[in-house]
Amino acid sequence: MTPDILQVRGLTVDAPNPAGDPVRIVDGIDVSIAPGERVALVGESGSGKSVTARALLGLDESMILNGSITYDGRELVGASGRDLRRVRGQEIAMVFQDALGALNPLMTVGQQITEPLRARGASRATAQREAVRTLDELGVADAGRRMRSYPHEFSGGMRQRVVLAMALVGQPRLLIADEPTTALDVRMQAQVMQLLTEVAAERRLAVLFITHDVGVVGDFADRTVVMYAGKIVEQCTVADFFGRPAHPYTRGLLAAVPRVNSEERLRSMPGAPPRPAARPSGCVFVGRCSFATDRCREERPMLRTQPSTGAAVACHLAPALEAVERVQ
Ligand code: SF4
């Protein structure tokens, strides 16, 4: 079996609140990604997904990390800024939601795409060739000429391709994509997802795709990790995620997705995730769960593998809910 490219074990992330006091945002998560695997990290805003992504890359020095993050066997928690920059620049790349914010309006896209390669010592000609090839791979027509354009000369979807090109030009092995399609319209979203699927498959690129929009992960991900209030509440294959969601929160997320060609109206999940400083001591979902019992209020459920499906679920009632589902 190929070893995982990324292994996260017992990761906690504390970040300062506006008063400067540390608050636990991510609370002991385990995630692994195999080479070439595409994993979707889903959950509502405020679940801790983006903080997890930033923590994986050591992007925020105000965060206090505990636990372990190993990339290709190397420990990143506690690594020096220089080592982290090297891993970020060469092996793990990241794209964010805000393509415009990620681009410098005063530099041509060519200058921006070649920059990471030049910083690694590539000649101007090599960097130029690789940049054109990457833009071309990402479906930017007339890539050589477009290298001389400025970001404002590109549409929103094209700008996101430029940002992807900046991330991919250095041939990373892992891409962390944080809500990269959120600012795009539905048609552009579909195009970017299709592109990302093709590029990831061709390059055997591992991807951690972070989104609050579960509708976009169906054709993309191999596996889904569901996060709520700083904890992972379910990990399963993408087929099980859509076909037999086990955790009540996952069910709620899916119920909130509008069905294509259906009269079914969007049902939003009542309530909101608890603030990090006000999380309950029992199950983190207890305040919004229609199945909650006294046990849920008192005892925090651990993430346990369900023998019948192989999914890992943090819910006291998961086996019972699944049994009920089976007989219906
Ligand atoms: Fe709901 Fe209890 Fe399961 Fe939490 S442990 S999701 S409150 S049934």
Boltz pocket constraint, residues with backbone or C-beta under 6 A from the ligand:
constraints:
  - pocket:
      binder: B
      contacts: [[A, 247], [A, 248], [A, 249], [A, 283], [A, 284], [A, 285], [A, 286], [A, 289], [A, 290], [A, 291], [A, 292], [A, 293], [A, 296], [A, 299], [A, 301], [A, 314], [A, 315], [A, 316], [A, 317], [A, 318]]
      max_distance: 6.0
